[in-house]
């Protein structure tokens, strides 16, 4: 069958989904209420369903009164029972897949349950919807005339008591539908290689002669791969290697600090960037418009959403609200109930709503990854945007960074200390520091207030990191590739001190 016919047919099939998306756009809160009811009904005979008497929960109010908000640590005993082979603990159908994740800060591994329903109705559905929305916005796309270059994690699948665990990307590849495998590169064997540096070399050899029309992966690690592709081929632009490239699907970390570097190696005004928001726990949101930074919250993936305002998060006055009650431009911690049996699970991410009709969000950071030592409430979204602006104004490029507080001592005021690894260093670090500080003040009024006349905070301090510092830190901890990263922000100095000692 000619590729042009395959391209047309695949586009037609994916676009049929638009009508279902329009349904939850029109009735978002009703779709969510029905979804919660279905989750409760499906799980009423599980151990957790009997414990909280799911069968008699007939309102959201009753649900919140009976089922507590839970962290991973609180759910871990139930998850471990399932990992040891017991079923019907927190979800109706057998769960044999677990996405292994250390999180960003915790060295202790987490094992996130992934049900068959979540694979089909959430993760793969999200991947198809991403293509659906992209094709709906780009009628002349020839995406399926070539292949998508994917860059996932570096862990293989391991078996234990007839259950299996590994990176989410490895689980997705292991269960991948034929349509996805046919349109992807490199091969599953290469994608599942566990040694990162050997894997990169294999990906380059396998893909550089393919007709790649899109690529997908975490911006920081994808940039490493793309620069090595250019180095290997002696080319200056990715379009010299893959002339039919049209879109990069990215997620995992903010794209802001890397966008200008991508524009240099993809010098085309027509090239598209599409962002997604997914995790081991589920696929949550997709950019649904060209040239937008807002993500459409997907409401029919088997995930019921609740939110906690960061103003009250972790306090005795903490208030949990459902989607219908959120407000614009407030930072919220996300709570999810899923078709993998995570009940009122605190995922650890923060978002803010940029639109309520439809519900669109931006990811602003992590509940644990912000700095609020001096009342400055600095979020990752702030620092990513400030870094991007400082780079633009000083013709600088950044590879990675992390920030920690300098605590007040004696009569000395506090400050923020940055460790920044530059790909292209600023000619004047002092100017970069000034622009960064001033931009942060324009982005965050709390930070501005604390910086006013050095009232509480002194000017920020910048350490220029040696070459490959962040890479070496991750390699030493066996965290190369995938979505591993050093936290951008921390209320403690642990990461910064470790980096300074290397």
WOMO-V314453 format. One line per field, one symbol per residue. ss: DSSP state (a for helix, b for strand, c for the rest). Layout:
ss = ???
//
This chain:
ss = ccaaaaaaaaaaaaaccaaaaaaaaacaaaaaaaaaaaaaaaccccaaaaaccaaacccaaaaaaacccbcaaaaaaaaaaaacccccccccccccbbbbbccccccccbbbbbcaaaaaaaaaaaaaaaaaaaaaacccccaaacbbbbcccccccbbbccbbbbcaaaaaaacccaaaaacbbccaaaaccccaaaaaaaaaaaaccccbbbbbbcaaaaaaaaaaaaaaaccccaaaacccccbbbbcccccaaaaaaaaaaccccccbbbbbbbbccbbbbbccccccccbbbcccccbbbbbbbccccccccccbbbaaaccbccbbbbbbbbccccccbbbbbbbbbbbbccbbbbbbbbccccbccccccbcaaaaaaaaaaaaaaaccbbbbbbbbbbccbccbcbbbbbbbbbbbccccaaaaaaaaaaaaaaacaaaaaaaaaaccbcccbbbbccccaaaaaaaaccccccccccccbbcccaaaaaaaac
//
